[in-house]
Amino acid sequence: MEYDEKLARFRQAHLNPFNKQRGARQHEQRAGEEAPDVASEATLPELAPGEPEFHCAERVMDLGLSEDHFSRPVQLQQAIEECKQVILELPEQSERQKDAVVRLIHLRLKLQELKDPNEDEPNIRVLLEHRFYKEKSKSVKQTCDRCNTIIWGLIQTWYTCTGCYYRCHSKCLNLVSKPCVRSKVSHQAEYELSICPEAGLDSQDYRCAECRAPISLRGVPSEARQCDYTGQYYCSHCHWNDLAVIPARVVHNWDFEPRKVSRCSLRYLALMVSRPVLRLREINPLLFNYVEELVEIRKLRQDILLMKPYFITCKEAMEARLLLQLQDRQHFVENDEMYSVQDLLDAHTGRLGSSLTETHTLFAKHIKLDCERCQAKGFVCELCREGDVLFPFDSHTSVCSDCSAVFHRDCYYDNSTTCPKCARLMLRKQSLFQEPGPGVDA
């Protein structure tokens, strides 16, 4: 008899509140047939006049979250509809109605978690030159760039632009009004090289430079935040006080302190950081007089450009792919003038100088020691005809600007005569264009 009482109480506690009539009828039958004394003890309190019957024990607040019979989306949807109907029948602002609303929220969250997002949301969305891909991760917590709220990956679908990494909820996709920053980088790959070119809020009509929302320095109706890169003012939704290194301050003042920038400027600077678009000799030629690291790096780059012809004509170097040592900085094997912001950052920290020195040593070892073909392309100083084989990238040599012949530096500057190789070329050219004599015509 004790077992029957426990069984009856267990069934009473786990009664389905969404099937009121059938549950009440089964309870009455079990109470009358098995344990009438238990049923009288477990009877729910009487309802107030006019209040509909609603069986909801405190222990079933999470019904639909752990029950096996609510493990499918179809069954959860049916439970949600029944819960909504119960909420309409209960008196407004009553405790029972509040409990039912909480239960409805839990059921909807469970349905959202079980529902396959691939059924409704496409994997790729193209909008304003953005190429949005649906994210698969559920554990990462991000912030929506559109509504400035947290993206709960466990229960919400969200997208990321593969071009500028703009993130937003799926519900915010149709509200996106900012074009992809990568398109601007592709069409206009250049920096603003004026330091914080501020024009004032009046030039922006006291509106955000991006979304045109009303702003003011007093914070009413929204706080105006200045971007140190563009000099313009933005609202709190478009300017999150992110920090970034400003290119104009680097090339003019060699200043690498991060400043506050808008979200749009932050993405633009992140995409442009590795692009070689800074010609330092034209922008600020005096910078090389004050920054020793740049002088050393410029010399190393010039030497690497002199080594490049050896590698292009050397089969072993091509098979070993030596030039791929600089694949992250391809512009280093094309010219010695262009720099990226990342190059300047690495030069400031010393990483660029050390890595270029190692690459320079590797290249020189191949040409002067490891490869016989490259060794055979060396030069002998024609002015003194003494010493070892010379190469144009040696530190104690000088190269003729006309014929590219290599000489000892001291010999080249001490000799006031013309370059011997240039003299030979000149004589050969004169002999070819010399007019033939009368005996030749006969």
Secondary structure, 3 states (H helix, E strand, C coil): CHHHHHHHHHHHHCCCCCCHHHHHHHHHHHHHHCCHHHHHHHCCCCCCCCCCCCCCCHHHCCCCCCCHHHCCHHHHHHHHHHHHHHHHHCCCCCHHHHHHHHHHHHHHHHHHHHCCHHHCCCCEEEECCEEEEECCCCCCEEECCCCCCEEECCCCCEEEECCCCCEEECCCHHHCCCCCHHHHHHHCCCCCCCCCCCCCHHHHCCECCCCCCECECCCCCCECEECCCCCCEECCCCCCCEEECCHHHHHHHCCCCCEEECHHHHHHHHHHCCCCCEEHHHHCCCHHHHCHHHHHHHHHHHHHHHHHHHHHCCHHHHHHCHHHHHHHHHHHHCCCCEECHHHHHHHHHCHHHHHHHHHHHHHHHHHHHHCHHHHCCCECCCCCCCCCCECCCCCCEEECCCCCCEEEHHHHHHCCCCCHHHHHHHHHHHHHHCCCCHHHHC
